Amino acid sequence: MNIRLIKLILALSFFFLVQSNIWSQEEESIGDIISRYFNTEENVNIPLLELSYGPEWLSFYSDFSSSFEDNYTTEIQYGFFRYDKRLSRNGILYFSSERAFFGNSSSRFKPSSVSDYTIKTEMYRYGGTYYNGFGIGEEKGSKFLFSHSSSIMQVQSDIESFTNNENDNRLLYQFETETNFGMAYSSGLIYVFGEGVTSLEIKYHHNVIWSDFQFLEWSGSWILENLLQRTPDLFHEYFISQFGAYYPIIYHIYKTGISYLIYEGRSRNSYWPFKGSEVLTQRGVRLGVKFAL
């Protein structure tokens, strides 16, 4: 088995173990934790499919003088969505979702024209993602949800055109020759049409792709991120009692702010706060539609 595939499987397992909120409910038994992923009186898992599309911009923070062609990305996600009835009351809803995804980011498949003077790319990515957040509304009616996601992925890059600058080309070759490991976060607003998961979402995403995956540096950065991201989950009930209907937006701003600062740091300093390999950055906005299967 390819060593990179083994690393991805290990990272995905570690990722979902922590992201599934195991540490946030100390009084839960192992059975309680496992039951979260099955239909129970408190949680009903809804299979869903999401299709999304939107513009995406590539960049390096290192000395890179050339310009990338603007890309458009298409992505399909499949997974499960649930509301947590223990935290959903008085017009506040808590949701979570695990999904697998496959996406394409292309300089060609887009509504605008293609320049003759930019770097064209074709990129394919696949991996796993975890969504959670709070919303405002009732489970059986229309509602707004504030979504945040964290993802890990493998990315296959095809650089379709290079430049006349050899220094720039040396950097591009690091992403042209093999599959690379990456991470991403997204932050968005979902409008759900009535009961169920049929919905529209507008979201911003920021991806970082490393030219050389270094597990120890990555795990140190990832653990720090999760300590900051997951700590509020220990105190949801207290914060809801203090902030009431304002807590969904406070929680969303906090999680998005942490992700923004960390991913900007990773874009500049690789495995922030640790140094490492070169990083290709993708930022974009996508419109997605979700429906139950």
Number of C-alpha atoms within 10 A of each C-alpha: 5 6 8 14 13 11 14 18 13 11 17 17 12 12 20 16 12 14 20 19 15 16 16 17 13 9 8 11 11 9 8 12 15 11 13 16 17 13 12 10 8 12 18 17 17 19 17 19 21 20 18 20 21 19 19 21 18 18 15 20 13 14 9 14 10 16 14 18 20 23 25 23 23 20 19 19 21 21 20 19 23 23 21 16 15 11 15 18 15 11 13 21 24 22 20 21 22 22 20 17 19 17 19 20 25 21 25 16 15 17 8 11 11 15 12 9 13 16 19 21 21 18 17 18 20 20 21 23 26 20 20 22 21 24 26 22 19 17 20 10 11 17 20 19 25 24 24 25 21 19 23 23 23 21 23 17 22 19 16 11 14 19 15 8 11 10 12 16 17 11 18 22 15 19 22 18 13 14 21 20 23 23 20 20 22 24 25 19 17 22 18 22 15 15 12 17 22 18 20 20 21 19 20 17 19 21 23 26 26 26 24 16 18 13 12 11 16 19 14 14 18 16 13 13 16 15 10 13 18 16 12 16 14 14 12 16 13 11 17 16 10 11 11 14 15 13 19 22 16 14 20 21 15 14 20 20 14 14 24 17 10 20 23 16 15 24 24 19 19 24 28 21 16 14 13 18 15 24 26 23 22 19 17 20 21 21 17 19 19 20 16 16 11
